[in-house]
């Protein structure tokens, strides 16, 4: 299955959009059903890991802290997702690798997959942030190719596609709000510090 789309953020420059989309905590909070996204090592255990609560987010968070936890090219991340598809609500133990990050072009590529009881998926995805033609905002382009197997695949694209579209729309709606908050309340000095750290 292939999914793609784009959305525009008026008044939010690409560098601020990039900062928010580079923060695993911002992505986690915007992804319905996501309990955590965290760097993982060889001995990571999904059942034993306890998600961090009360994590400070932008614009209140310290810029050094946000930069330290930003996605890193080549790093593997564990994500625990629970998504309802029809009558099925699997808990996916997901591994995602950031394959590439380009801080100049504002582009990130990732791949990964996950397993749940009787279902699995693999995916390749990416996003690129462009400046709007009038220079007053950002356009975010995204794409995902996913292969789904097992119980969820048996439900068919007629059931899966609306769920996927809802997750994506909710995600970008939440991200847009976070970006607007950061844009309104974060001065350019903080933004410049974050850009230099990422």
N, C-alpha and C positions, 0 to 999 in steps of 0.2 A: 504494500500500500504506500502511496505517496501523498504527502500533505505539504502544502506550501502556502505562503501568504505574506502580507506586509501590512504595516500600519504606520500612521504618522503621529508625531508628537509635536504639536505647535508650541514654540517657545522653549523647547528643551533641546539644547545643542547636543550633537552626537557624542561629545566627550562625557557629558553627564549621563546620557543613556548608557554608554559603555561602562561607566563606573558601577551603575546599578546592576546591569546584566553580568558583570564580572564577579558579583558578590553571591556566593552559594547560599547565604542566609536570605537574601532578597529573593532569589529564585525559589528556595524552599517555601518561603511564606506566600509566594504567589501561585504555587503549583498545588492545586486542590488534591488532597489525599497524600501529599508528600510529608513524611514524618521527619526525615532528615536527609541532608546531603553532606558527606564528610570525606576528607581524604582517607584512603584505606591503604594499609600495608598488607604484607603476606599473611599475617595471622588475624586479619579482621574477622569478627564473628557477628553476623547480623542479629543473632538472638541475645548477645551479651551487651551490645553497644547501647548506651543510654544517650539520647539526644540532649543537647544543651538547651536549656530553657532560659528565658529572659535575656536573650542576646541583644545588645544595643545595636540599633539600626541607624542608618543615615536618615535625617541629617544630624541626630544627636550623637551618634557613635564617633569615637576618635578616628580620624582618618588613617592613622598608622595601623590600627586594629583592622579596619576594613581592607586596607591594602595587603596586610599579612594573610588574610584569609581568602583573597581573590583566587579565582581559578588559575591553575598553572599548567602550561603546555606539557604533555607527557605524563601528568599525574592521573592516577586512577581514583575515582570517587565512588563511595557506596551511597546508594539512595534507596530508602524504603518507601514504596508507594502502595497505596491501597485505592483501587479504582473500581467503581461499580459499573459493570457492563451488563445491561439487562438484569437477569436474576443472579448473575455471578459477581462476586466482590472479592477478587483475588488480592493477595498481599504479595507484591512483587519485590523480591530481593534483587536489586539492580546494580550493575557495575557500569560506570561511564568513564571513558578516557577522553581527556581533552587532547585531541590530536594536533591541533594547531591554534595559536592565538596571535593575531597581528594587531598590535596596539596602534599602528599607524593607519591601517585601513579599517580598523574597528570590525574585524572579522574573527569568528571563532568556529571551529569545526570539532565535532565530538562523535564518538561511536560507543556502542555498548549493547547491553542486553540484560534480560532478567528472567527469572523463573518464579512461578507460583504453582499452587496445587493444580496439576493438570494443564497448565498453560505456560508458554514461554514466548519471548520476542527478542528480536535483534534490531538495531537501528543505526543509521548514520544520519547526522543532522548538522545543520549549520545556521549561522546568522551573520548578517552584514548590516552595518549602520551607515546610512548615507546622510549627508546634509540636504535639507530641503532646497529646492531651486531658488526660493526667495531668501535663503540663508537664515531663516527664523524658525529652526526646528530640526527634527530628525525623522528619517524614514527608515524603519527597521524591516528588513527582508529576512525571511526564515524559511527553512525547508527541512523535511524529514522523510526518509525512506525507511519503512518498517516492515519486517516479516513477522507475522504472528502465527503461532501454531497452538494446537490443543483445544481445550474447551472454548476459549474465547473465539478462536478462529472459526469454530463451527457455528457461531452465531451469525457470521457473515458481515459483509461491509455495510449492509443496510442498518444494522444495529451498532457496529463499531464506529462508523464515520461520524454520526451525530454526537456520540460520546467524546470522541477525539476533538471534534470542533468545539464542543462546549468547554473542554479542558483548556484548549488553546485560547479561546476568547476570554475565559475567566483569567487565565494567566496574564495575557497582555493587558487586560483591564486593570488588574492589580499592579502590574509593573508600571503602567502609565501613571497610576496614582502615586506610587513610590517616587517615580522620576519627577513628577510635578512637585512633590513635597521637597525633594532634594533641591530642585531648581529654585523654588521659592525661598528656602531657608538656609541654603548653603552658599556662603560667599565665594567669590572666585578664587581667593587664596586657598581655601580648603580644597576646592576642585583641582587647582594647579598642583597642590601637594599630592593628592591622590593620583593624578595623571603621571607625575614623576615617579611614584612608587610602583605603579602597575607595569 
